[in-house]
Amino acid sequence: MSELLRGRCLIASRQLNDPNFQKTVVLIVEHGSHGAMGLVINRPSSILVSNALAKHFDLPDIDELVYVGGPVEPAALLVLHNVSELSGEEPEVIPDVFIGNSAEAFEDVVRRVSENDPALRFRIYSGCAGWAPGQLEGELERGDWHIATPSSQMVFHDDPYAVYELMLHRVLEECKILPPAPVDPQWN
């Protein structure tokens, strides 16, 4: 596959039995000859962001959860956010979604949270999903994943548990080969 998938979502096919990825949606944040990296966007943990970052930042009590970004480097924290001036040198992953893994990125997001910035949307992820060179392409050829273009609304969806079915439905609608069923059954 020559198409780079940065900024696209992988939606686990129903036959994908890997417990790390069953019913997941993975936003690809890096993809190239070196391999690929993504974040599972629909798997919240039970850990509050304020607890996860308490040793590093003085945070107000917020009820946001840390998300399980994937099985690779589970102690590493990354943040997705929607504020372009916080992105530094990082380009958008998709329109209105930026990634940060530096202390400065976290400090900036935390500062905005403490200021109750109404425009700020963010998610903190523990770990990521990673693929060696050619590995993701092999999984795609095997049919383990569907590919779709996400929106920032999907990445920051209020109900992360609904994201898988919503994205899978979008993929299946886009892949329909047959025309839609006729409105009048007599037309059959």
C-alpha positions as CSV (number, residue, x, y, z in Angstrom):
1,M,0.0,0.0,0.0
2,S,1.6,3.3,-1.1
3,E,-1.0,5.5,0.5
4,L,0.1,7.1,3.8
5,L,-2.5,6.7,6.5
6,R,-1.6,9.6,8.8
7,G,-4.9,11.3,9.7
8,R,-7.1,8.4,8.9
9,C,-8.8,6.0,11.2
10,L,-8.5,2.2,11.3
11,I,-11.7,0.5,12.4
12,A,-11.3,-3.0,13.6
13,S,-13.1,-5.5,11.4
14,R,-15.5,-7.9,13.2
15,Q,-13.1,-10.8,12.6
16,L,-10.1,-9.1,14.4
17,N,-9.7,-11.1,17.5
18,D,-6.7,-9.4,19.1
19,P,-8.0,-8.3,22.5
20,N,-5.9,-5.1,22.3
21,F,-7.9,-4.0,19.3
22,Q,-11.4,-5.7,19.3
23,K,-14.0,-3.0,18.5
24,T,-11.5,-0.2,18.4
25,V,-11.0,2.9,16.3
26,V,-7.4,3.9,15.9
27,L,-6.4,7.4,14.8
28,I,-3.1,7.1,12.8
29,V,-0.8,9.9,13.9
30,E,2.3,8.7,12.1
31,H,2.8,6.5,9.1
32,G,5.8,6.0,6.8
33,S,8.6,3.7,5.8
34,H,9.5,3.5,9.5
35,G,6.1,2.0,10.4
36,A,3.0,3.5,11.9
37,M,1.8,4.8,15.2
38,G,-1.8,5.5,16.3
39,L,-4.1,6.1,19.3
40,V,-7.1,4.1,20.2
41,I,-9.7,6.8,20.5
42,N,-12.6,4.9,21.9
43,R,-11.2,3.1,25.0
44,P,-11.4,5.2,28.2
45,S,-9.7,3.8,31.3
46,S,-10.9,4.2,34.8
47,I,-8.1,6.6,35.7
48,L,-8.9,10.3,36.0
49,V,-6.6,12.7,34.2
50,S,-6.1,14.7,37.4
51,N,-4.8,11.5,39.1
52,A,-2.6,10.5,36.3
53,L,-0.9,14.0,36.1
54,A,-1.0,14.8,39.8
55,K,2.7,14.2,40.3
56,H,3.6,16.5,37.4
57,F,0.9,19.3,37.5
58,D,-1.3,21.1,40.0
59,L,-4.7,20.3,38.3
60,P,-8.2,21.4,39.2
61,D,-10.5,18.5,39.8
62,I,-11.7,17.4,36.4
63,D,-13.7,14.3,35.6
64,E,-12.0,13.5,32.3
65,L,-10.6,10.0,32.0
66,V,-7.3,8.9,30.6
67,Y,-7.7,6.8,27.4
68,V,-5.9,3.6,26.7
69,G,-4.1,4.6,23.5
70,G,-2.7,1.1,22.8
71,P,-0.5,-1.6,24.2
72,V,2.8,0.0,23.3
73,E,4.6,2.0,25.9
74,P,1.7,2.1,28.4
75,A,3.6,4.5,30.7
76,A,4.0,7.1,28.0
77,L,1.3,9.9,27.9
78,L,0.2,11.7,24.8
79,V,-2.4,14.4,24.4
80,L,-4.7,15.2,21.5
81,H,-6.2,18.7,21.5
82,N,-7.9,21.2,19.3
83,V,-5.9,24.4,19.9
84,S,-3.6,25.3,17.0
85,E,-1.4,27.7,19.1
86,L,-0.6,24.8,21.5
87,S,0.7,22.6,18.7
88,G,4.2,24.1,18.4
89,E,5.9,22.6,15.4
90,E,3.5,19.7,15.1
91,P,1.2,19.8,12.0
92,E,-2.5,18.9,12.4
93,V,-3.3,15.2,12.5
94,I,-6.7,16.0,11.1
95,P,-8.4,19.4,10.9
96,D,-8.7,20.8,14.4
97,V,-6.8,17.9,16.1
98,F,-3.2,18.2,17.2
99,I,-0.9,15.8,19.1
100,G,1.5,16.6,21.9
101,N,3.8,14.5,23.9
102,S,6.2,17.2,25.3
103,A,6.0,18.6,28.8
104,E,5.2,22.0,27.2
105,A,2.2,20.5,25.4
106,F,0.8,19.1,28.6
107,E,1.5,22.3,30.6
108,D,-0.3,24.3,27.9
109,V,-3.3,22.0,27.9
110,V,-3.4,21.9,31.7
111,R,-3.2,25.7,31.9
112,R,-6.2,26.0,29.6
113,V,-8.1,23.4,31.6
114,S,-7.4,25.4,34.8
115,E,-8.6,28.6,33.1
116,N,-11.8,26.8,32.1
117,D,-11.2,27.5,28.4
118,P,-14.6,26.7,26.8
119,A,-13.1,26.1,23.4
120,L,-10.6,23.4,24.5
121,R,-11.2,19.8,23.6
122,F,-8.6,17.3,24.7
123,R,-7.9,13.7,25.5
124,I,-5.0,12.2,27.4
125,Y,-3.8,8.8,26.2
126,S,-1.7,6.2,28.0
127,G,0.4,4.2,25.5
128,C,-0.1,3.9,21.8
129,A,-0.6,1.4,19.0
130,G,2.5,0.7,16.9
131,W,3.3,-1.2,13.8
132,A,6.8,-2.2,12.4
133,P,7.5,-1.4,8.7
134,G,5.1,-3.4,6.5
135,Q,3.1,-4.8,9.5
136,L,0.1,-2.5,9.2
137,E,0.0,-3.1,5.4
138,G,-0.1,-6.8,6.0
139,E,-3.0,-6.4,8.5
140,L,-4.9,-4.3,5.9
141,E,-4.3,-6.9,3.2
142,R,-5.6,-9.6,5.5
143,G,-8.8,-7.5,6.1
144,D,-8.2,-6.8,9.8
145,W,-9.0,-3.1,9.4
146,H,-11.3,-0.8,7.6
147,I,-10.1,2.7,6.8
148,A,-12.1,5.9,7.2
149,T,-11.5,9.7,7.5
150,P,-12.5,10.9,11.0
151,S,-13.7,14.3,12.1
152,S,-12.6,16.2,15.2
153,Q,-16.1,15.6,16.5
154,M,-15.5,11.8,16.3
155,V,-12.1,12.0,18.0
156,F,-13.6,14.0,20.9
157,H,-17.0,12.3,20.8
158,D,-19.0,12.7,24.0
159,D,-19.7,8.9,24.0
160,P,-16.5,7.1,23.2
161,Y,-18.3,3.7,23.4
162,A,-20.5,4.7,20.4
163,V,-17.5,5.7,18.2
164,Y,-16.8,2.1,17.0
165,E,-20.4,1.5,15.8
166,L,-20.6,5.0,14.3
167,M,-17.4,4.6,12.3
168,L,-18.1,1.0,11.3
169,H,-21.5,2.1,10.0
170,R,-19.9,4.9,8.0
171,V,-17.4,2.5,6.4
172,L,-20.1,0.0,5.6
173,E,-22.3,2.7,4.1
174,E,-19.4,4.0,1.9
175,C,-18.6,0.4,0.8
176,K,-22.1,-0.5,-0.3
177,I,-22.1,-2.1,-3.7
178,L,-25.9,-2.7,-4.0
179,P,-28.2,0.2,-4.5
180,P,-30.4,1.1,-1.5
181,A,-33.6,-0.8,-1.0
182,P,-36.5,0.7,-3.0
183,V,-39.0,2.8,-1.0
184,D,-41.9,0.8,-2.6
185,P,-41.6,-2.9,-2.1
186,Q,-43.5,-3.5,-5.4
187,W,-40.5,-2.2,-7.3
188,N,-38.6,-5.4,-6.4
